[in-house]
Amino acid sequence: MERFLHSRKWIKNYKERREMRTSTTARAATKRHRNFRGEAFLVLPSAGRMWSACNVKVRDCWAVTSVTLRRCLKLGAAMAKSKFEYVRNFEADDTCLAHCWVVVRLDGRNFHRFAEKHNFAKPNDSRALHLMTKCAQTVMTELEDIVIAYGQSDEYSFVFKRKSNWFKRRASKFMTHVASQFASSYVFYWRDYFEDQPLLYPPGFDGRVIVYPNNQTLKDYLSWRQADCHVNNLYNTVFWALVQQSGLTPVQAQERLQVGEVTTKEVKLPAEIEGKKMAVTRTRIKPVPLYCDIIGDAFWKEHPEILDEDS
């Protein structure tokens, strides 16, 4: 009887020692994984003896796991920092003024040479103009908060609404996104408009960001661009008439062409072509085709939603 009791006591002590050893092993494993490379991972006991030995409830395990995961995320965020992070202090703050119209204007880089290499028709190539408009439509479709765009020749202006908070109103983001989207679209849609003319080299576009504080200055800006379009169109029409009809070289035509104060309808012509009938083409194609004059007030009264504060 004594031997039996002694055996029962020995078995009981053996079980206690085994449970203690198993629990100690589990805690040590958990501790080791927490110390490994500075990371914190919870290692749960495996199925079978360790699971029964640890006697950990499932909900308690999830609670501990959640706490450990939060610690891991905080530790990971701290580890993302390095001694080189100070270089971010050299980035300039280019946030555009709040409650102002943000205008991004793109210009073709060295497009005189580009037009010559790709045999653009003079003075205006309808294929090139429609391709520019297609690119502007793509920009307005892909990017947010653009309320109107105006284009002429190799340039396009995009107006972002006053309350836009796109990319926290950073000028560099406005400019780079518009320029990259426009340039890539120009190459992508080239074959749709120049079927017989391969693209010899990729075009480039430079951009600038201008901020206008009120509706009147924005309207004056767009009026300035349209007036500039009219002046350039008149000059180019006469210039190429001298080259194509009078046989002058481009240098000679530039010397002979005298343009004074240009009104909306008049330009002084050289004696060689004075009195001849000349057709002046004028393209006014926007991403949403509108054939109108934006210098006067009629356009803005017809489309008040463009300058609406809540647009």
C-alpha positions as CSV (number, residue, x, y, z in Angstrom):
1,M,0.0,0.0,0.0
2,E,2.8,2.4,0.8
3,R,4.5,1.6,-2.4
4,F,1.3,2.3,-4.3
5,L,0.8,5.6,-2.6
6,H,4.4,6.4,-3.2
7,S,4.1,5.6,-6.9
8,R,1.0,7.8,-7.2
9,K,2.9,10.6,-5.5
10,W,5.8,10.1,-7.8
11,I,3.6,10.2,-10.9
12,K,1.9,13.4,-9.7
13,N,5.3,15.0,-9.1
14,Y,6.4,13.8,-12.6
15,K,3.3,15.4,-14.2
16,E,3.9,18.7,-12.3
17,R,7.5,18.8,-13.4
18,R,6.6,18.0,-17.0
19,E,3.9,20.8,-17.1
20,M,6.4,23.2,-15.5
21,R,9.1,22.3,-18.0
22,T,6.7,22.6,-20.9
23,S,5.4,26.0,-19.8
24,T,9.0,27.2,-19.2
25,T,9.9,26.0,-22.7
26,A,6.9,27.8,-24.3
27,R,7.8,31.1,-22.4
28,A,11.4,30.8,-23.4
29,A,10.4,30.3,-27.1
30,T,8.2,33.3,-27.0
31,K,10.9,35.4,-25.4
32,R,13.5,34.3,-27.9
33,H,11.3,35.3,-30.8
34,R,10.6,38.7,-29.2
35,N,14.4,39.3,-29.0
36,F,15.2,38.1,-32.5
37,R,16.3,41.1,-34.6
38,G,14.4,43.4,-32.5
39,E,11.0,42.1,-33.7
40,A,8.1,40.9,-31.5
41,F,6.4,37.7,-32.6
42,L,4.1,35.6,-30.5
43,V,4.8,31.9,-30.8
44,L,1.8,29.8,-29.7
45,P,2.4,26.2,-28.4
46,S,1.9,23.5,-30.9
47,A,-1.0,21.1,-30.8
48,G,-0.9,18.2,-28.4
49,R,1.0,18.2,-25.2
50,M,2.2,21.8,-25.4
51,W,-1.3,23.1,-26.0
52,S,-2.7,21.2,-23.1
53,A,0.2,22.1,-21.0
54,C,0.0,25.8,-21.6
55,N,-3.7,25.8,-21.0
56,V,-4.2,29.0,-23.0
57,K,-7.6,30.0,-24.0
58,V,-8.2,30.9,-27.7
59,R,-9.5,34.4,-26.9
60,D,-6.6,35.1,-24.7
61,C,-4.2,34.1,-27.5
62,W,-5.9,36.5,-29.9
63,A,-5.7,39.3,-27.3
64,V,-2.0,38.7,-26.8
65,T,-1.5,38.4,-30.6
66,S,-3.3,41.7,-31.2
67,V,-1.2,43.5,-28.6
68,T,2.0,42.0,-30.0
69,L,1.0,43.0,-33.5
70,R,0.5,46.6,-32.5
71,R,3.9,46.6,-30.9
72,C,5.4,45.1,-34.0
73,L,3.8,47.8,-36.2
74,K,5.1,50.6,-33.9
75,L,8.5,49.1,-33.9
76,G,8.5,48.7,-37.7
77,A,7.6,52.4,-38.1
78,A,10.4,53.4,-35.8
79,M,12.8,51.2,-37.7
80,A,11.9,52.9,-41.0
81,K,13.7,56.0,-39.8
82,S,17.4,56.3,-40.5
83,K,20.2,58.8,-40.1
84,F,19.7,59.8,-43.8
85,E,16.1,61.0,-43.3
86,Y,17.3,64.6,-42.7
87,V,17.6,65.1,-46.5
88,R,13.9,65.6,-46.6
89,N,14.4,68.9,-44.9
90,F,15.8,70.2,-48.2
91,E,12.5,69.8,-50.0
92,A,10.9,73.1,-50.8
93,D,7.4,73.9,-49.8
94,D,5.5,74.5,-53.1
95,T,2.0,74.5,-51.8
96,C,-0.3,76.7,-53.9
97,L,-2.2,79.4,-52.1
98,A,-5.6,78.3,-50.9
99,H,-8.8,79.5,-52.6
100,C,-7.0,80.4,-55.8
101,W,-7.3,79.1,-59.3
102,V,-4.4,76.8,-60.2
103,V,-3.4,76.9,-63.9
104,V,-0.9,74.5,-65.5
105,R,0.3,75.6,-68.9
106,L,2.2,73.2,-71.1
107,D,4.4,74.2,-74.1
108,G,5.9,72.0,-76.7
109,R,9.7,71.8,-76.3
110,N,11.4,72.9,-79.6
111,F,8.3,72.2,-81.6
112,H,9.5,74.2,-84.6
113,R,12.1,71.5,-85.2
114,F,9.6,68.8,-84.3
115,A,7.1,70.1,-86.9
116,E,9.7,70.3,-89.6
117,K,11.0,66.8,-89.0
118,H,7.4,65.4,-89.1
119,N,6.3,67.4,-92.1
120,F,3.5,69.4,-90.4
121,A,1.3,71.3,-92.9
122,K,1.7,75.1,-92.8
123,P,0.5,77.4,-91.4
124,N,-1.8,75.0,-89.4
125,D,-1.8,71.2,-89.4
126,S,-5.3,70.0,-88.5
127,R,-3.9,66.5,-87.5
128,A,-1.5,68.1,-85.0
129,L,-4.2,70.3,-83.5
130,H,-6.7,67.5,-83.1
131,L,-4.0,65.3,-81.6
132,M,-3.3,68.1,-79.0
133,T,-7.0,68.2,-78.2
134,K,-7.2,64.5,-77.8
135,C,-4.3,64.6,-75.3
136,A,-6.1,67.4,-73.4
137,Q,-9.3,65.3,-73.3
138,T,-7.2,62.4,-71.8
139,V,-5.7,64.7,-69.2
140,M,-9.2,65.9,-68.1
141,T,-10.5,62.4,-68.0
142,E,-7.7,60.9,-66.0
143,L,-6.9,63.8,-63.6
144,E,-9.3,65.3,-61.1
145,D,-10.6,68.8,-60.5
146,I,-9.9,70.3,-64.0
147,V,-12.8,72.6,-64.9
148,I,-11.6,74.0,-68.3
149,A,-8.7,73.8,-70.7
150,Y,-7.7,76.1,-73.5
151,G,-5.2,75.2,-76.2
152,Q,-3.5,76.8,-79.2
153,S,-0.6,75.6,-81.4
154,D,1.7,73.6,-79.2
155,E,0.4,74.8,-75.8
156,Y,-2.5,73.9,-73.5
157,S,-3.6,75.5,-70.3
158,F,-5.5,73.5,-67.6
159,V,-7.5,75.2,-64.9
160,F,-8.0,73.4,-61.6
161,K,-10.9,74.5,-59.4
162,R,-10.3,76.9,-56.6
163,K,-11.2,74.5,-53.8
164,S,-9.2,71.6,-55.2
165,N,-7.1,69.9,-52.6
166,W,-5.5,67.5,-55.1
167,F,-2.1,66.3,-53.8
168,K,-2.4,68.9,-51.0
169,R,-2.2,71.6,-53.7
170,R,1.5,71.0,-54.3
171,A,2.6,72.8,-57.5
172,S,5.1,70.1,-58.4
173,K,2.4,67.5,-58.4
174,F,0.1,69.5,-60.5
175,M,2.7,70.2,-63.1
176,T,4.4,66.8,-63.3
177,H,1.1,64.8,-63.5
178,V,-0.3,67.0,-66.2
179,A,2.9,67.1,-68.2
180,S,3.5,63.3,-68.0
181,Q,-0.1,62.4,-68.8
182,F,-0.1,64.8,-71.8
183,A,3.2,63.7,-73.2
184,S,2.5,60.0,-72.9
185,S,-0.9,60.5,-74.5
186,Y,0.7,62.4,-77.4
187,V,2.9,59.4,-78.2
188,F,0.1,56.9,-77.5
189,Y,-2.4,58.5,-79.9
190,W,0.1,59.6,-82.6
191,R,-0.8,56.8,-85.1
192,D,-4.5,57.7,-84.8
193,Y,-3.8,61.1,-86.4
194,F,-0.6,60.6,-88.4
195,E,-1.2,57.3,-90.1
196,D,1.5,57.8,-92.8
197,Q,4.0,59.6,-90.7
198,P,6.0,57.6,-88.2
199,L,7.1,59.2,-84.9
200,L,10.8,59.8,-85.4
201,Y,11.6,60.8,-81.8
202,P,9.6,61.4,-78.6
203,P,8.3,64.9,-78.1
204,G,8.8,66.9,-74.9
205,F,6.7,69.4,-73.0
206,D,7.7,71.9,-70.4
207,G,5.2,73.2,-67.8
208,R,4.6,76.0,-65.4
209,V,2.1,76.6,-62.6
210,I,0.4,80.0,-62.1
211,V,-2.0,80.9,-59.3
212,Y,-4.8,83.4,-59.9
213,P,-6.6,84.9,-56.9
214,N,-10.0,85.7,-58.4
215,N,-12.4,85.1,-61.3
216,Q,-11.4,88.2,-63.2
217,T,-7.7,87.5,-63.3
218,L,-8.5,83.9,-64.5
219,K,-10.7,85.3,-67.3
220,D,-8.0,87.8,-68.2
221,Y,-5.5,85.0,-68.4
222,L,-7.6,83.0,-70.8
223,S,-8.4,86.1,-72.8
224,W,-4.7,86.8,-73.1
225,R,-4.0,83.3,-74.4
226,Q,-6.8,83.6,-77.0
227,A,-5.6,87.0,-78.1
228,D,-2.1,85.6,-78.4
229,C,-3.5,82.8,-80.5
230,H,-5.2,85.3,-82.8
231,V,-2.0,87.4,-83.2
232,N,0.2,84.4,-83.9
233,N,-2.3,82.9,-86.3
234,L,-2.5,86.1,-88.4
235,Y,1.3,86.4,-88.5
236,N,1.8,82.7,-89.4
237,T,-0.8,82.9,-92.2
238,V,0.9,85.9,-93.8
239,F,4.4,84.5,-93.2
240,W,3.7,81.2,-95.0
241,A,1.9,83.0,-97.7
242,L,5.1,84.9,-98.5
243,V,7.1,81.7,-98.4
244,Q,4.6,79.5,-100.4
245,Q,3.1,82.1,-102.8
246,S,5.9,84.7,-103.2
247,G,8.8,82.3,-103.2
248,L,10.7,84.0,-100.4
249,T,12.8,82.2,-97.9
250,P,11.7,82.0,-94.3
251,V,14.4,84.6,-93.4
252,Q,13.4,86.9,-96.2
253,A,9.7,86.6,-95.3
254,Q,10.5,87.4,-91.6
255,E,12.4,90.5,-92.7
256,R,9.6,91.7,-95.1
257,L,6.7,91.0,-92.8
258,Q,5.8,94.1,-90.8
259,V,3.2,93.6,-88.1
260,G,2.2,96.6,-86.1
261,E,-0.6,96.9,-83.6
262,V,-2.7,94.0,-84.4
263,T,-6.4,94.4,-83.8
264,T,-8.9,91.6,-83.9
265,K,-9.3,91.7,-87.7
266,E,-6.5,93.7,-89.3
267,V,-2.8,93.1,-90.1
268,K,-0.5,95.1,-92.4
269,L,0.4,93.0,-95.4
270,P,3.6,93.4,-97.6
271,A,3.2,94.9,-101.0
272,E,3.7,91.5,-102.7
273,I,0.5,90.0,-101.5
274,E,-1.5,93.1,-100.6
275,G,-5.0,92.9,-102.0
276,K,-4.9,89.1,-102.4
277,K,-7.6,87.1,-100.7
278,M,-6.2,85.0,-97.8
279,A,-8.0,82.5,-95.7
280,V,-7.1,82.7,-92.0
281,T,-7.9,79.4,-90.3
282,R,-8.7,79.5,-86.6
283,T,-9.3,76.4,-84.5
284,R,-11.1,76.7,-81.2
285,I,-11.3,73.1,-80.0
286,K,-11.5,72.3,-76.3
287,P,-11.7,68.9,-74.6
288,V,-15.4,69.5,-74.7
289,P,-15.8,71.1,-78.1
290,L,-17.1,74.6,-77.7
291,Y,-16.8,77.1,-80.6
292,C,-16.9,80.4,-79.0
293,D,-15.1,83.6,-77.9
294,I,-13.8,83.6,-74.3
295,I,-12.6,87.2,-74.3
296,G,-16.0,88.7,-73.8
297,D,-18.6,88.0,-71.1
298,A,-21.0,86.0,-73.1
299,F,-19.1,82.7,-72.7
300,W,-18.9,83.1,-68.9
301,K,-22.5,84.0,-68.6
302,E,-23.4,81.0,-70.7
303,H,-21.2,78.7,-68.5
304,P,-21.3,80.0,-65.0
305,E,-20.6,76.6,-63.5
306,I,-16.9,77.0,-64.5
307,L,-16.3,79.8,-62.1
308,D,-18.7,78.6,-59.5
309,E,-17.2,78.6,-56.0
310,D,-18.5,75.0,-55.4
311,S,-17.5,73.7,-58.8
